[in-house]
Amino acid sequence: MNDPDGRIVVLVATRKGAWFFHSDATRKTWCADGPQLFGQIVNHAMLDPRDGRTLLAASKTGHLGPTLFRSTDLGQHWSEAVQPPAFARAADGDAGRSVDHSFWLTPAPASQPGCWYAGTSPQGLFRSIDGGERWAAFSCLNDDPQYRAWMGTEQDGTPDGPKLHSIIVDPRDPAHLYIGMSSGGVHESRDGGRSFAPLLKGLEVVEGFDREATFHDPHCIRICPSAPDRLYQQNHCGVYRLDRPGDTWVRIGRNMPAEIGDIGFPLVVHPRDAERAWIFPMDGTDVWPRTSPGGRPAVYGTRDGGANWQRLDHGLPPQQAWWTVKRQAMCADDLDPIGLYFGTTCGELWMSADEGDHWHCIACHLPEILAVEIGRPAVAKS
C-alpha cells in the first residue's frame, strides 16, 4: 500500500540526470535527492503506483546508448535493463531502424503487476511483463507499412527526433489503449494492441500537409481518471477534447485569449473532476521560438471542460522569463486540494499547492527539465 502519511515524491528527469524531491502531505518543505544517473539524458522517470517502490528511468548515455534503468529501493541502487527496447533486425537490403532513445513510460493497471509500456524515438511501442527487465516489440505498430508511412521520416523536424508518447491504458479495461505519435496522429486499440485504428476526426492538420492524410502531430494526450470516456489533447494545432463514444475531437482551445493562443506541449487533468484541466501555452507564432508568450509565463486552467480559461500566474515571473515547459514536464498529485507541478527548459521546478492559484519555485539551476512525475512512495526514504 502507499504510505498512509501522504508522502509524495516529485521525480524530475533532466538532460543531465534525475532529481527526486520528497515532501509530506503539507507540501511546505521539500528534501532534494540527487543527482541520480548523473550525466545521463533521462527522458522519463516513473515510480510504479502498484508497489510504491520500483522506479524506471528511460535514459540515453554516452557509452551505453539508449537504455532503461530500474531501482527497487527508491533510487538508492540502479540496474540496467537486461534487454532494453530495440527494433527487430532489418532484412538484408533494408536500412532498418534503431532506437535513439526511450521517451515515454506507462505502467499497466494493478491487475497486471510487472507490466509496463514504453514509447520510443523513432516511433515504436514496446512492453515489459517482468517489471522492466526485458522489453519486446508490442502490437503491429513498429513494422506495419501503413503506420510507418503515417510516422513520416526521422527528418520531419520534431526536436530530438519523432516520438511515440502518451501511452494510455483505460483504467476500466486493460485491453483498451490509446497512443500518440509525433508525427503520426492518435490511435486506439480495443483488443489489447493486436490492432490500432486512427482517432483523428476534428483535428486540424499541420500547415502545408494534406488535410485528408494521417499526418497529425499530437503533443500530449490525457484521459480523465474520474471519467475515462473523456480525453483531452494538446496538439501542434491547438487544444482539443473528445467525449466517447463520440469519435470527433472538438477544439476547446479556441476559447483561449487570442493574444495567447492555444499552442503548447503539456496538459494536466484533475484526478477527480473531468471538467478541470490545465495547460501551459507557448509562443505559437510562425517563428515557433518555444518560449512563454511575451516572456510572461502562465498556466491556464479550465473549470468547465474548456468553455472558459483562466490565467494562473500569481508568483510566476511577471516578465523576461523566456522559457517553456515540455510535454512530459507538468503533472498533478492527488491530494486535496491537488498540487500542480511543472519544470522548465531553464531548469526551474515550480509547484502550486492550491490548484494553480499561487506558485512558488521548489528548485532552480537544474539542467533542462524533460519530464516531471508524481509518485506515492510506500516507505519513507532512508
Protein Blocks (a to p, Z undefined) as FASTA:
>chain_A
ZZfklpacdddddfkbccdddddfkomaccdeddehehiacfbdcddfklomaccddddd
fklopaddddfegopaccddfbdcddddddehiabjadfbdfbdcdddfklghiacdddd
dddddddfehomaccdehjklmmmklmmmnopaknopghiaadehiacdfkbmkbccddd
dehijcddfegomaccddfehiacdehiafkbccdcdfbdcddfklmmbccdddfkbccd
dddfbfbdcdfklmpcfklopadfbdcddfkbmkbccdddddfbfnonopaehhiacddd
dfegopaccddfehiafbhpacdddfklgccdfbdcdddddddfkopacddfegopaccd
fbghiacdfbdcddddfbdcZZ
